[in-house]
Amino acid sequence: MNKSIQLKIENKIACITLNRPEVFNSFNREMALQLQETLDACEKNNDVRAMVLTGNGKAFCAGQDLKEVTNPELNPGFKKILEEHYNPIILKIRNIEKPIIGAINGVAAGAGANIALACDVVVAHEKVSFIQAFSLIGLIPDSAGTFFLPRLIGFQKASALAMLGDKVSAEEAERLGMIYKVLPLETFEEDVDKLALKMANMPTKALGLIKKSLNQSLTNNLEEQLALESKYQIEAASTDDYAEGVSAFVEKRKPVFNGK
């Protein structure tokens, strides 16, 4: 079987690689379903405490493979593409209670750009660009682009990028708050590994609760969010990692978290 998705697990880190470099890692049905299966497997694997999503070759992801939607024999239709491909991917990325790093190794366009923005921590090297390419072929942003983009960079800028389809450099994306950080091209993979290793050795339960809190903050009012913080803080305070963190602080040593 063609491996549209590659998975490597090492040092409590699952590296998930989009692997259709000959078409800039654009999505067809096979790759979309394989990515969902891989995300599910990593969620259930107790040995995985952090995840990295990246691409093979020159691109991170060019979005939908247009050859699929223009071939009558292959075209699954937009309803199926959205409801069975992209929407489940976005929901899995946001609902998995483990940190997911988007390591953007090349151009991220269309759905590829919005899958990147759904990750918890997004880094890119200095040659990367992001493009909301939908309007250029008569479509609208999907894969939660109209949800996350205005919340990340503001309504007016998001409106302009969605309508005009401008290319945004990695440096501009960092300046706008679209991504966390630009990393040097020469040390990109090494820097991503260091970041992933750091997150894999952090208190996993707490990171998962932070993720859940941020998700719900997108729709909660102040009172609801304060109540949610109280609930999750009590839950975090009951973990082994909290006990270890406090002990390490008192004993003036580096904590060793087990993710429980």
N, C-alpha and C positions, 0 to 999 in steps of 0.2 A: 504494500500500500504506500502511496505517496505520502510522505510525512510533511503535511502543510504546516504542522506545528511541531517544533522541537522542544523537548523538556529535559532539563538537567537539574538534578537536586544535589546540592553539596553545601556543607557547613550550615544546614538549616535554611538554606536559600533555594527557592525554586526559580530557575531562570526559564521563562517561556519565550520562545523565539518564533515570530511569524516567518514562515519559510517558503515564500514563493518569490524569490528575488528576481526571477526572470520577468515578472510583471509588477515589480516594485511592491511586493507583498500585498497586492490588492486582494480583496476578499471574494471568494466564491463560496458556494454553499458548503462544500467539504471543509474548507478552512474555518468557516464560522462555527460549524458544529464541532470540529475538533478542538477549537479554542474553548468552547463551553465545557466540553468533557474534561479538558486539561485543568481549567479553573476549578471545576467540581472536585477533581482528584486531589488537587493541592489544598483545597479547603479541608478535606477529610483527613489529609495526611498529617498526623501529629508531629512528624519530624520536620515539617515545613513551618517556619515562623516568620518568613518574609518572602515576598515574591517580586520578581523583576519581569517586566513585559518589554520586549525589544523586538527589533527586526533584523533579518539577515540581508546583507548586501548594502546597496546604496540608499535605500529608503526604509523608513519605519513602516509606513503603510500609505498607499495611494488611494485608499477608500475602496469602493465597490469595483469589481472587475466588470467593466462595461461590455466585454465580450460575452459574458454570461447573460446580461439582460437584453442584449441585442440579438441573441441566438434563440429563435423560437423553440428549438429542441431543448435548450438548457434553462431558459428564463423561468425562474420560479415565481416571478411577479412581485411587485413592490410590497403588497400586503404580507406575503410570506417572508420576504427579505427582512422587513422591519420587525414583524412579530416573532419570527423564529430565528433570525440571525442577530441583528444589532441590539434590539431592545433587551433580550436576555443577557447578552454580553455586558452591556452597561450595568444592568441590575446586579449581575454577579460581581463585577468589579467593586461596586459600591457596598454590597451586602456581605461580602466575605470579611470576617472579623480578623483579618491579618493585613499588615501594610503591603500595599502594592506600589512599587516604584515604576513609573513610566520612564524607561531609558530610551530617549528618542534619538536614534542613530542616523536619521536622514529625514527627508521630506515627509511630513505628515499632512495629508490632504483629505478633505471630505470626511467620511466616517472615520478614517484613520486619525485625523486631527482631534475629533471629538472623543474617540476611545482614549487617546493620550490624555486629554483634559479630565477624564473621569478618574484617573489614577490618583492615589493619595499624595504622592510626591513625584513631581515631574521634573526631570533634568534633561538637558539637550546639549549637544556640542555646538560650537560656534558656527558651523556650516549648515545647521538645520534651518528649515523654514516650515511654517504652518500656513495652511490655506483652507479657508472655507469655500471650497470650489463649487458648491452646489448650484449657486445662481448662474454660474457660467454655462451650465447646460440646462437651465430652466427648472431647477429643483430648489427645495428649501433645505436648510440644515436639519439633519436627523441625528440619531445616536446621542440625544440629549444636548446637542449643540445650542439650541435655543434656551435650554435650561441653565447649563453651566457657564456659557460664555458671558452673558450679561452680569452674572453674579461674580465672575472673576474680574472683569475689566470695566464694568459699567454699561449702562443701556445704550448710550449714544455710540460708543466705540464698537460695541458688539453689533449694533444695527448696521453700521457702515461696513464692517468686515463681512457680515453675512450677505449684504446686498451687493457689494462691490467685488468680493472675492479677492481682495488684496493679499499679496504674499507678505507674511510677517516673519522677520528674521528672529533667530533665537534671542538675540540681545534685546530686540524690541519686545518680544514676548515676556522676557524677564522683567523689563521695565514696566510693562503694563500690569504685571501680576498674573499673567496667564500661566506661567510656569514658575517653579521654585528657583532654579539656578541654571546658568550656562556653565558648562565645563569645558576645559581645553580639549580640542580634538585629539592631541597627541596622547593624553592620559585618560581619555574618556572611559574606556572599559575598566581600567584600574580604579578610577574614582567611583564608578558605579559599584564595583565590587566592595569597596570600602564602605560606601553608604549602606549597601544591602547588608553587609556583615554587622554594621553598627545596629541597624534596625532589628536584625534577627536575634541579637543579644540583649535587646531591650525587654521591658515587661510586656509580653505579648497581649495579655488580657487587657491591660490598661490602654494599649494602642487600639485594640478592637473597640473598647468603650469610647475612646476619643472619636473614632470613625463613626460609630453609631450616633454620638452626640452631635457631630457636625452635620451628618445627614439630616437629622431631625430639626436642626436649627434653621434649615432652609425653608421650613414651613411653620415652625412654632412661633408663638408670640413670647414675650419676655417671661411671663408667669409660667408658661408651659416649659420653657427651657430651663428655668431655675429649678422647677420640680424634677425635671429629667436629670439635671446635674446632681441633685441630691440623691436620686435613686442610684445612678451609676457610680457616684463617689462612694456610697456605702458598699456597693458591690466590689469596687476596686480595693477598698480597705480590707476586704475579707480574703484577698489573694495571698498566696505564698510570696509573690514578688514584692508586695507592699511590705510584708514583714521583713524580707531580706533587705529591701531598700532602706528601711529605718535602721535595722541593725548595722548595716554597712556604714551608714552616716554616723551613727553614734560611735562605732568602733574605728572610724576614720580609715576605712578600706574600700576598695572597689567592689561594688555589689556583683554577685553572680546570679542572674535571673534564670529561672527555669521555664518561664512562660505559663505558669500555673497560679 
